[in-house]
Amino acid sequence: AGEYDFARLIAEGGPLIEPLRDADYFQRVFLEFGAPTWPNGFDIAPVWLHRELEAAGKLTRPAAA
């Protein structure tokens, strides 16, 4: 688990990223096969996101039961 700031990615622009600049559209994210995905088909590879979170020190692990 972790929290990722997508601001840098969204600032890059592009036809699939542009709609994500709208907060209401951004919130329409859903998981498809573990990948954060938006209705226009844009998705983030889970492995990439995991690496980004880990590199930023933002990756947390749930407590062992």
MISEZA-211007 format. One record per residue (C-alpha): y negated, z negated, x. Coordinates in steps of 0.1 Angstrom, whole numbers, plus 5000, padded with zeros to 4 digits. Each point is the difference from the previous one (the first is absolute). Example, Ala and Ser with C-alpha at 12.3 -4.5 7.8 and 13.67 -1.06 7.14 Angstrom:
2
atom c2:5045, c3:4922, c1:5123 .
atom c2:4966, c3:5007, c1:5014 .
***
This chain:
65
atom c2:5000, c3:5000, c1:5000 .
atom c2:4965, c3:5005, c1:5011 .
atom c2:4965, c3:5013, c1:4991 .
atom c2:4987, c3:5033, c1:5013 .
atom c2:4964, c3:5013, c1:4999 .
atom c2:5002, c3:5036, c1:4990 .
atom c2:4962, c3:5006, c1:5006 .
atom c2:5005, c3:5019, c1:5033 .
atom c2:5026, c3:5023, c1:4985 .
atom c2:4979, c3:5007, c1:4969 .
atom c2:4970, c3:5007, c1:5021 .
atom c2:5019, c3:5029, c1:5017 .
atom c2:4999, c3:5019, c1:4967 .
atom c2:5022, c3:5030, c1:4990 .
atom c2:5010, c3:5013, c1:4966 .
atom c2:5028, c3:4974, c1:4994 .
atom c2:4979, c3:4971, c1:5014 .
atom c2:4967, c3:5007, c1:4982 .
atom c2:5012, c3:4986, c1:4966 .
atom c2:5009, c3:4967, c1:5017 .
atom c2:4963, c3:4994, c1:5006 .
atom c2:4997, c3:4991, c1:4963 .
atom c2:5011, c3:4964, c1:4996 .
atom c2:5016, c3:5005, c1:4966 .
atom c2:5021, c3:5029, c1:5013 .
atom c2:5009, c3:4980, c1:5031 .
atom c2:5014, c3:4973, c1:4978 .
atom c2:5024, c3:5024, c1:4984 .
atom c2:5023, c3:4997, c1:5031 .
atom c2:5037, c3:4995, c1:4993 .
atom c2:5031, c3:4998, c1:5022 .
atom c2:5023, c3:5030, c1:5002 .
atom c2:5030, c3:4995, c1:5023 .
atom c2:4981, c3:4972, c1:5016 .
atom c2:4969, c3:5021, c1:5008 .
atom c2:4966, c3:4992, c1:4985 .
atom c2:4993, c3:5031, c1:4980 .
atom c2:4971, c3:5013, c1:4978 .
atom c2:5002, c3:5023, c1:4970 .
atom c2:4989, c3:5030, c1:5020 .
atom c2:5030, c3:4998, c1:5023 .
atom c2:4983, c3:4984, c1:5029 .
atom c2:5022, c3:4973, c1:5016 .
atom c2:5001, c3:4978, c1:5030 .
atom c2:5032, c3:4998, c1:5021 .
atom c2:5013, c3:4965, c1:4999 .
atom c2:5010, c3:5000, c1:5037 .
atom c2:4964, c3:5011, c1:5010 .
atom c2:4985, c3:4973, c1:4978 .
atom c2:5023, c3:4973, c1:5014 .
atom c2:4990, c3:5010, c1:5036 .
atom c2:4963, c3:5000, c1:4991 .
atom c2:5003, c3:4965, c1:4985 .
atom c2:5021, c3:4987, c1:5029 .
atom c2:4975, c3:5015, c1:5026 .
atom c2:4971, c3:4983, c1:4982 .
atom c2:5018, c3:4967, c1:4998 .
atom c2:4998, c3:5001, c1:4962 .
atom c2:5038, c3:5002, c1:4994 .
atom c2:5013, c3:4969, c1:4984 .
atom c2:5036, c3:4991, c1:4993 .
atom c2:5012, c3:4980, c1:4970 .
atom c2:5014, c3:4965, c1:5008 .
atom c2:5037, c3:4998, c1:5004 .
atom c2:5017, c3:4986, c1:4969 .
***
